[in-house]
């Protein structure tokens, strides 16, 4: 099946982009790269994660919660959110969402690489979008979150917002044993690749919905800039793209461009006959 990227919204909502950045620049340590994959022995020895910043106060937590509430309210009233919800509810896209659920009534949501919601607006917008999705759609279940830079203050606020902060750094390697929505806007390519590698069988891939950087753009970028090292870190992304149905997210000309620019919904169209070879030779 040929890959495709579509935008299911009217032209008046679209933004023409001169370029697409594979990973948006990190400013002021907004996010940190996830560590390299560990060996099986290292994984067994892995200790539980604890926040690096263990200092918090009720005042600091209240201040951050107020920031989040303001952003959630602002986003909910925005044109961007209206277009975003309309896309999910559109006839074609909604079919892909509900097909992933099968006989299950809830999709588990896993958020990786959210960044610091205390320090930066883009992570607050991204978390707000996930929070509003859960409020709008009864088929979204529990939300689990992880980023190694999360502070104790952020952990407490995330939990107050109804999220569960993971106690172990999975490095993106969660196996989708049931319908799973991976919410990963603007993550490192390696993190997407880790997730795909952990689910590199049709039984898992067919249950996944991914919100993140456009895989089609990764392929386009590769056709212009050949780099063996980069190809190796993205080999599952490049290999699965021919079996991927992709819907581009529209970002209108407002405050939401930076937080969601270059993002897409991804659905993997695979069955037991799909040849899931990890190769980039023909891409």
For each residue, the residues with C-beta under 8 A, 3 or more apart:
1: 242 243 269
2: 242
3: 215 216 219 241 242 243 244 245 246
4: 245 246
5: 214 216 246 247 248 264
6: 92 246 247 248
7: 14 87 247 248 250
8: 86 87 90 92 93 247
9: 13 14 83 86 87 250
10: 13 14
11: 14
12:
13: 9 10 79 83 250 252
14: 7 9 10 11 250
15: 250 251 252 253 257
16:
17: 20 261 262
18:
19:
20: 17 214 217 220 221 261 262
21: 24 25 261 262
22: 189 213 217 218 221
23: 186 187 188 189 213
24: 21 186 258 261 262
25: 21
26: 29 30 31 32
27: 30
28: 119 120
29: 26 32 149
30: 26 27 115 116 119 120 122 123
31: 26 113 115 116 123 147 149 186
32: 26 29 148 149
33: 188 190
34: 112 113 148 169 171 172 188 190 191 194
35: 38 148 169 171
36: 190
37: 171 173 194
38: 35 42 43 46 171
39: 42 43
40: 43 44
41: 44 45
42: 38 39 45 46
43: 38 39 40 46
44: 40 41
45: 41 42
46: 38 42 43 168 169
47:
48: 167 168
49: 146 148 166 167 168 169
50: 54
51: 54 150 151 152 154 155
52: 148 149 151
53: 56 151 152 153
54: 50 51 152
55: 152
56: 53 60 61 151 152 153 156
57: 60 61
58: 61 62
59: 62 63
60: 56 57 63 64 153
61: 56 57 58 64 65 153 156 157 160
62: 58 59 65 66
63: 59 60 66 67
64: 60 61 67 68 117 118 153 154 157
65: 61 62 68 69 157 160
66: 62 63 69 70
67: 63 64 70 71 117 118 124
68: 64 65 71 72 117 124 127 128 157 161
69: 65 66 72 73
70: 66 67 73 74
71: 67 68 74 75 121 124 125 128
72: 68 69 75 76 128 131 132
73: 69 70 76 77
74: 70 71 77 78
75: 71 72 78 80 81 125 128 129 132 256
76: 72 73 81 132
77: 73 74 81
78: 74 75 81 82 254 256
79: 13 82 83 252 254
80: 75 83 84 250 251 252 254 256 260
81: 75 76 77 78 84 85 129 132
82: 78 79 85 86
83: 9 13 79 80 86 87 250 252
84: 80 81 87 88 129 249 250
85: 81 82 88 89 136
86: 8 9 82 83 89 90
87: 7 8 9 83 84 90 93 247 249 250 265
88: 84 85 93 94 97 137
89: 85 86 93 94
90: 8 86 87 93 94
91: 94 95
92: 6 8 95 96
93: 8 87 88 89 90 96 97 247 265
94: 88 89 90 91 97 98
95: 91 92 98 99
96: 92 93 99 100 209 245 247 265 267
97: 88 93 94 100 101 139 209
98: 94 95 101 139
99: 95 96 102
100: 96 97 107 179 206 207 208 209 267
101: 97 98 104 105 106 107 139 179
102: 99 179 207
103:
104: 101 107 178 179
105: 101 139
106: 101 139 140 141 142 179
107: 100 101 104 139 140 141 179 180 181 209
108: 141 142 144 178 179 180 181
109: 130 133 134 140 141 142 143 144 180 181 183
110: 143 144 174 180 181 182 183
111: 114 127 130 143 144 145 146 163 183 184
112: 34 146 147 170 172 182 183 184 187 191 195
113: 31 34 147 184 186 187 188 191
114: 111 117 123 126 127 145 146 147 150
115: 30 31 120 122 123 126 147 149
116: 30 31 119 120 123 147 149 150 151 154
117: 64 67 68 114 120 123 124 127 154 157 158
118: 64 67 151 153 154
119: 28 30 116
120: 28 30 115 116 117 123 124
121: 71 124 125 255 259
122: 30 115 125 126 186 258 259
123: 30 31 114 115 116 117 120 126 127
124: 67 68 71 117 120 121 127 128
125: 71 75 121 122 128 129 255 256 259 260
126: 114 115 122 123 129 130 183 185 186 259 260
127: 68 111 114 117 123 124 130 131 145 158 161
128: 68 71 72 75 124 125 131 132
129: 75 81 84 125 126 132 133 260
130: 109 111 126 127 133 134 143 183
131: 72 127 128 134 135 143 161 162
132: 72 75 76 81 128 129 135 136
133: 109 129 130 136 137 140
134: 109 130 131 137 140 143 162
135: 131 132
136: 85 132 133
137: 88 133 134 140
138:
139: 97 98 101 105 106 107
140: 106 107 109 133 134 137 143 181
141: 106 107 108 109
142: 106 108 109 164
143: 109 110 111 130 131 134 140 162 163 164
144: 108 109 110 111 163 164 165 166
145: 111 114 127 150 158 163 164 165 166
146: 49 111 112 114 150 165 166 169 170
147: 31 112 113 114 115 116 150
148: 32 34 35 49 52 169
149: 29 31 32 52 115 116
150: 51 114 116 145 146 147 154 155 158 165
151: 51 52 53 56 116 118 154 155
152: 51 53 54 55 56 155 156
153: 53 56 60 61 64 118 156 157
154: 51 64 116 117 118 150 151 157 158
155: 51 150 151 152 158 159 165
156: 56 61 152 153 159 160
157: 61 64 65 68 117 153 154 160 161
158: 117 127 145 150 154 155 161 163 165
159: 155 156 162 163 164 165
160: 61 65 156 157
161: 68 127 131 157 158
162: 131 134 143 159
163: 111 143 144 145 158 159
164: 142 143 144 145 159
165: 144 145 146 150 155 158 159
166: 49 144 145 146 169 170
167: 48 49
168: 46 48 49
169: 34 35 46 49 146 148 166
170: 112 146 166 173 174
171: 34 35 37 38 191 194
172: 34 112 184 187 190 191 192 194 195 198
173: 37 170 194 195 197 198
174: 110 170 180 182 195 198
175: 198 199 204
176: 179 180 199 204 205 207 208
177: 204 207
178: 104 108 207
179: 100 101 102 104 106 107 108 176 207 209
180: 107 108 109 110 174 176 207 208 209
181: 107 108 109 110 140 208 209 210 211
182: 110 112 174 195 208 209 210 211 212
183: 109 110 111 112 126 130 211 212
184: 111 112 113 172 187 191 192 195 210 211 212 213
185: 126 211 212 213 259 260 263
186: 23 24 31 113 122 126 212 213 259 262 263
187: 23 112 113 172 184 191 192 212 213
188: 23 33 34 113 191 192
189: 22 23 192 193 213 218 230 233 234 237
190: 33 34 36 172 193 194 233 234
191: 34 112 113 171 172 184 187 188 194 195
192: 172 184 187 188 189 195 196 210 212 213 215 234 236 237
193: 189 190 196 197 233 234 235 236 237
194: 34 37 171 172 173 190 191 197 198
195: 112 172 173 174 182 184 191 192 198 199 210
196: 192 193 199 200 205 236 237 240
197: 173 193 194 200 236
198: 172 173 174 175 194 195 204
199: 175 176 195 196 204 205 208
200: 196 197 204 205 236 276 278
201: 204 205 276
202: 205 206 270 271 272 274 276
203: 206 207
204: 175 176 177 198 199 200 201 207 208
205: 176 196 199 200 201 202 208 240 243 268 270 276
206: 100 202 203 268 270 271
207: 100 102 176 177 178 179 180 203 204
208: 100 176 180 181 182 199 204 205 266 267 268
209: 96 97 100 107 179 180 181 182 265 266 267
210: 181 182 184 192 195 265 266 267
211: 181 182 183 184 185 263 264 265 266
212: 182 183 184 185 186 187 192 263 264 266
213: 22 23 184 185 186 187 189 192 217 218 262 263 264
214: 5 20 217 218 246 248 262 263 264
215: 3 192 218 219 237 240 241 244 246 264 266
216: 3 5 219 220 241 244 246 264
217: 20 22 213 214 220 221 262
218: 22 189 213 214 215 221 222 234 237 238 241
219: 3 215 216 222 223 238 241 283
220: 20 216 217 223 224
221: 20 22 217 218 224 225
222: 218 219 225 226 227 230 231 234 238 280 283
223: 219 220
224: 220 221
225: 221 222 230
226: 222 231
227: 222 230 231
228: 231 232
229: 232 233
230: 189 222 225 227 233 234
231: 222 226 227 228 234 235 238 280
232: 228 229 235
233: 189 190 193 229 230
234: 189 190 192 193 218 222 230 231 237 238
235: 193 231 232 238 239 278 279 280
236: 192 193 196 197 200 239 240 278
237: 189 192 193 196 215 218 234 240 241
238: 218 219 222 231 234 235 241 280 283
239: 235 236 242 276 277 278 279 280 283
240: 196 205 215 236 237 243 244 268 276
241: 3 215 216 218 219 237 238 244 283
242: 1 2 3 239 283
243: 1 3 205 240 268 269 270 274 276
244: 3 215 216 240 241 266 267 268 269
245: 3 4 96 266 267 268 269
246: 3 4 5 6 214 215 216 264 265 266 267
247: 5 6 7 8 87 93 96 264 265
248: 5 6 7 214 263 264
249: 84 87 260 263 264 265
250: 7 9 13 14 15 80 83 84 87
251: 15 80 256 257 260 261
252: 13 15 79 80 83 256 257
253: 15 257
254: 78 79 80 257
255: 121 125 258
256: 75 78 80 125 251 252 259 260
257: 15 251 252 253 254 260 261
258: 24 122 255 261
259: 121 122 125 126 185 186 256
260: 80 125 126 129 185 249 251 256 257 263
261: 17 20 21 24 251 257 258
262: 17 20 21 24 186 213 214 217
263: 185 186 211 212 213 214 248 249 260
264: 5 211 212 213 214 215 216 246 247 248 249
265: 87 93 96 209 210 211 246 247 249
266: 208 209 210 211 212 215 244 245 246
267: 96 100 208 209 210 244 245 246
268: 205 206 208 240 243 244 245
269: 1 243 244 245
270: 202 205 206 243 274 276
271: 202 206 274
272: 202
273:
274: 202 243 270 271
275:
276: 200 201 202 205 239 240 243 270
277: 239
278: 200 235 236 239
279: 235 239 282
280: 222 231 235 238 239 283
281:
282: 279
283: 219 222 238 239 241 242 280
